[in-house]
């Protein structure tokens, strides 16, 4: 009889622990991205870049006041990678997408879209955490990205890195 009591006791503890884990897992992902809304102009600008090819790159930032991800800067077709790199601040985080055009060894014109998470060493810890936890919400909206890069300094996202990844 004592053995049956211990089995019921262990079973009830396991059930309680399982319920706590389920409750945590159902709440944890929403709390990580809670309140960050991706504005419609982010998706629209990306689709213009992807389908109409009217932008070379787009830089996004988090507006902490309104808790939204917004378009910070759009690079025209004539702008290049150096213009994108110059538009990223040294002391704050950003997201960026870059449309990289190249010619293959078979002489075929190709295009690949890169998603870049820019989190420089000089940025605030709060900003780094906010950008890390909000990234997936933006990524879900930007359908059609081929490659993803994370960079803390310019050498981690240099043009040579992008060329190598696109091969």
C-alpha positions in Angstrom: 0.0 0.0 0.0 2.8 2.4 0.8 4.3 1.6 -2.6 1.0 2.6 -4.3 1.0 5.9 -2.3 4.5 6.7 -3.5 3.6 6.0 -7.1 0.6 8.3 -6.9 2.7 11.0 -5.2 5.4 10.8 -7.8 2.8 10.8 -10.6 1.1 13.9 -9.2 4.5 15.7 -8.9 5.4 14.8 -12.5 2.1 16.1 -13.7 2.5 19.3 -11.8 6.1 19.8 -13.2 4.8 18.9 -16.7 2.1 21.5 -16.4 4.5 24.2 -15.3 6.8 23.4 -18.2 3.9 23.6 -20.7 2.8 26.9 -19.2 6.3 28.4 -19.4 6.8 27.2 -23.0 3.5 28.6 -24.2 4.3 32.0 -22.7 8.1 32.4 -23.2 8.2 32.9 -27.0 5.4 35.6 -26.9 7.1 37.4 -24.1 10.4 37.5 -26.0 8.9 39.4 -28.9 6.0 41.0 -27.0 4.9 44.3 -28.3 7.3 44.6 -31.4 5.1 45.2 -34.4 6.5 45.2 -37.9 5.0 48.2 -39.8 3.5 47.5 -43.2 6.0 49.9 -44.9 8.8 47.4 -44.0 7.1 44.6 -45.9 6.1 46.9 -48.8 9.6 48.3 -49.2 11.0 44.7 -49.2 8.6 43.6 -51.8 9.5 46.6 -54.0 13.1 45.6 -53.7 12.5 41.9 -54.4 10.0 42.2 -57.3 10.4 45.7 -58.8 14.1 46.0 -58.0 13.8 49.7 -57.2 16.0 49.5 -54.0 19.5 48.1 -53.6 19.2 47.9 -49.8 16.8 48.7 -46.9 17.9 49.5 -43.3 15.4 48.9 -40.5 15.4 50.1 -36.9 13.4 49.5 -33.8 11.4 52.5 -32.6 11.4 51.8 -28.8 8.8 54.5 -28.2 6.1 53.0 -30.4 7.5 49.5 -30.1 7.6 49.0 -33.9 10.1 48.0 -36.5 10.3 50.8 -39.1 12.2 51.6 -42.3 15.2 53.7 -41.4 16.8 54.2 -44.9 16.3 52.9 -48.4 19.1 52.7 -50.9 18.4 53.5 -54.5 19.3 51.2 -57.4 22.5 53.1 -58.2 23.8 52.7 -54.6 26.0 49.8 -53.6 27.3 47.8 -50.7 29.6 50.6 -49.5 26.6 52.9 -49.2 24.8 50.3 -47.1 27.8 49.9 -44.8 28.2 53.7 -44.4 24.5 54.0 -43.4 24.9 51.7 -40.4 25.6 53.5 -37.1 28.7 52.7 -35.1 26.8 52.9 -31.8 23.4 51.4 -32.4 21.9 48.2 -33.8 20.0 47.8 -37.1 18.6 45.2 -39.5 19.3 45.5 -43.2 18.5 43.6 -46.4 20.9 43.9 -49.3 20.2 42.8 -52.9 23.4 41.4 -54.2 23.7 41.0 -58.0 26.5 38.9 -59.4 27.5 36.8 -62.5 28.1 33.1 -62.1 31.0 31.1 -63.7 28.5 30.1 -66.4 27.9 33.8 -67.2 24.4 33.9 -65.7 23.1 37.0 -64.0 22.0 36.1 -60.4 20.6 38.0 -57.4 20.6 37.0 -53.8 19.1 38.8 -50.9 21.0 39.0 -47.6 19.5 39.7 -44.2 22.0 41.4 -41.9 21.7 41.9 -38.2 24.0 44.7 -37.3 24.9 44.8 -33.6 28.1 46.8 -33.1 30.2 46.4 -30.0 29.6 50.1 -29.1 25.8 49.7 -28.9 23.9 49.5 -25.7 23.3 46.0 -24.1 19.5 46.7 -24.0 19.5 47.5 -27.8 21.4 44.2 -28.5 18.9 42.2 -26.5 16.0 44.0 -28.1 17.2 43.4 -31.6 18.1 39.8 -30.9 14.6 39.0 -29.5 12.8 40.9 -32.3 14.6 39.5 -35.3 12.4 36.6 -36.0 9.3 38.8 -36.2 10.8 40.8 -39.0 12.3 37.8 -40.7 8.8 36.2 -41.0 7.6 39.3 -42.9 10.6 39.3 -45.3 9.8 36.3 -47.3 12.5 35.5 -49.9 15.7 36.2 -48.0 18.5 33.8 -49.2 21.2 34.3 -46.6 21.6 35.7 -43.1 24.6 37.4 -41.5 25.2 38.7 -38.0 27.9 41.3 -37.6 29.4 43.2 -34.7 32.0 45.0 -36.8 32.4 45.8 -40.5 34.7 42.9 -41.3 32.1 40.3 -40.3 29.8 41.6 -43.1 32.4 42.8 -45.6 31.7 42.7 -49.3 34.1 39.7 -49.6 32.0 37.8 -47.0 28.9 38.5 -49.1 30.5 37.4 -52.3 31.8 34.2 -50.7 28.4 33.3 -49.3 26.6 33.9 -52.6 28.7 31.3 -54.5 
